[in-house]
Amino acid sequence: MDGRAEDFEAAVAAAAAAEVAVVTLGDIAGLFGGGTSGEGCDVVDLGLPGRQGELLEAVLATGTPTVLVLVTGRPYALGEYADRCAAIVQAFMPGVEGADAIAGVLTGAVNPSGHLPVAIPAGRGGQPGTYLAAPLAWHADGISNLDPTPLYPFGYGLSYSTFILTDPAVSAAQTDVDGQVEYAVTVTNTSDRAGAEVVQLYLSDPVAEVVRPLKSLIASPRWTWRRGSPSA
């Protein structure tokens, strides 16, 4: 995690000579201080461990398009780097088949369709929270001078395919407490590659008698589309 000067120099030289650089950073799994992530391995902020941030900065400074791969046990703050990376692959701790899975995504053999189960904070002091927060936990003018909005929110995710959602419809404007409401939307693959999309439906209750989360995920169907094929 500390890195040697000659290792940094070799990495920067390799990146400068390449058409694309892939920088893989992450954690060492351990217990009670025996790693950078795991039970008893806490941190004071969410900056990348050790000198990994310095290494990433050095590679980005070469100007070579850089893909950042993160094999981590926690979501780290990426606001310092995100707008300079060509792409970011958040793999968390992917297990024994992780290397093949990551290679498939990087080469394009696999079209990813995953969505974040936790938010990626922008700043090092941010919270890697879920979306299940009360309204005041979100950015509100006049409440705080700090903006807690994550860099990438819960449910965020990209793939090699692109989709648009159109024609949203609801079966009823209101219903009884024990009634049912049907929602529909048309999803169209606008790219040249088949892919999968997760359509996320959230519910909010602004007039509840007790404090409720600003929004709650109540449905997330996953469908696969060929190019131009709509599905409701």
N, C-alpha and C positions, 0 to 999 in steps of 0.2 A: 504493500500500500504506500510505502514511503517513496520508492522509486529512486533510481540512480541517474545522475546527470547524463551518463553515456546512453542509458536506455531511452531517456527523453529525446536525446539528439538523434538516435537511430529511428525512433518512431516518427519524429518530425521530418526527417530526411525521406523516409519511405512514403509518408503522406504527400510531401511536396512533389515527389516523382510519379505519383499515381494519378489515375483519372478519377477515382473515387476512393475515399478512405472509410473504413469501417472501424470505429472505435468501440470496443466492448469494455464496459466498466461495471462495477457492482460490488457485492458484499462477499465476505467470508462468513459462512454459517458457523455459529458456535454458541456456547453457553457461558453466561456470567463473565463476560469480558474476553472470552476465548475467540471471539470473532467480531465482526462489525454488525451482525444482525442475528437475532435469536433471543431466547429467554435470558434476561439479565444483561443484554447488550443494548443499553439505551444510549441516546445521543442528546446533546444540548441543542442542536439545531439540525436542519435537514439538508445541509450542504453535503456534496459528494464526499465519501470517506477519503481520508488521507490526502494525497496529492493528485487524486484523479481529476479534480477540477482544473488543476494546472496543466495536466496532460491534455485534456480536452481543449483548453484555451490555446495551447501551443499548436495543436493540429488544426483547429479552426483558423488560426492566424495564417496558415499556409495558403488559404483561399481554395483549397481542394474541396469539392463537394463532400461533405462528411455525414455518414449515417451513424447515429449514436444507438448502440444496443445496451440496454440496462438489464443485468441479471441481478436482481436485488430482492431483499426481504422486506423492504419498506419503500414507499414512494418518496423519492428525493425531489427537492426543489430544482426546477429546470428553467426558471425564468431568465437566468443569465445567459442561457445558451440556445434556447429553443428556436429563436428567429434566425439563427445562423446555421442550424443543422438542416441538411437536405431531407432528413427523415429521422424519426425516433421510434425505436422498437422497444416497448416496455415488456420484458419477459418475466419479471418477478423471479421466483425460483422454479424453473420449469421441469425439474426432475430428470431422470436418466435418459429420456428421449428428447430432452430439450435442445441439445446441439443440432440434431437432425431437423427438428421443427423450426428452429431459428434460421438454419441454412436454407430451408425451403422457402421461408418468407423472404429472405434477402435475395435469393436468386429468382423469385417469382414463380417457383414451382408450386407454392402454396399461396392462395389468395386469402389473407387474414380477414376475419370478420368479428374478432373479439372486441368487447367494449369494457372500459375501465370499471372495476368493482369498487374503486376508491378514487378520490380526487388526487390529482398531481398538483401540489402547491406551486405558486410562482416564486415566493420568497423563502429564504431559509428558515424564517420564524413562523412560516405558515403551518396550518394544521392539516394532516393527511386525513381529513374527515370524510364521512359519507355525505350523501345529500340530505340525510334525515336530520335537518336542523330547523330550529324555530326561526321565524322571520328575522329576528334581530341578529341572528348569527350570519345572515347574509349582508351584503353591503347596503347600507341605508344612509342617505345624506343626513347629516346632523347628529348621527349616533356616534360615529368615530371618525378620526382622521385617517385611519388605516382601512384599506380595502382588502377584505378576506377572500375575494373572489379567486378561485383556483385557476391555475394556468390551463389545465384540462379537467373538466368536471366529471363527476360520476357519469358513466354511460357513454363517454366520448370514445370514438374509435373510427379509424379509416381503413380502407382496403384499396386494392388496385382497381376496383370498380367504383362507379359513382351512381348515386341514386337521387331521385327527387320524389317528394311526397306531395300529392295534389288531391283535390276534391275531398277534403275531410267532411264527414257527415255524421250526424247523431240522430238516433231514432226518436228522441223526445227531449224537449227543453227542460222538463222536470218530471219527477216520478215520486211515488211513495217510498218510504224508507226501505220497505222490503221489495220494491219493484226492481225491474231490470232495464238497463239502457244499452243499446248496441251502438258501437262506434265503428266507422269504416273509413279507410283511406286508400288511395291508389298509389302504389309504389312502382316506379319505373326505373329500370336500369338504363342509364343514359351513356354507358361506356361500351367499349368493344369487347369486354371480357365478362364472362359469366361470374356471378358473385352472390354472396348472401348478405342480407341486411337484417338487423334487429330493429323492429319498430317498437319504440318505447312509449307507453301510455302512462301518464302521470295524473294523479288526483290531488286536488287541494281543497281545503275547507276553511274559507276565510271567516266564517261565522260560528265556528265550533264553540261550545261552552267551556272547553279546556284547550290549552295551547296544543296545537297540532303542528307537525312539520310543514314547512312551506309547500312541499310537494311530496307525494309518495308514489313509488312505482307500483302499478297495479296489473300491468300486462306487458309482456315483451316477446311477442311471437317472432320467430326467426324463419325467414323464407329465402329460397334461392331463385334467382331470376337469370334468364338469358338476356342478351342485349335487346332492349326495346320491349320486353314482355312485361305488361303491367299485371299487378295482382292486387286485389282488395283485401 
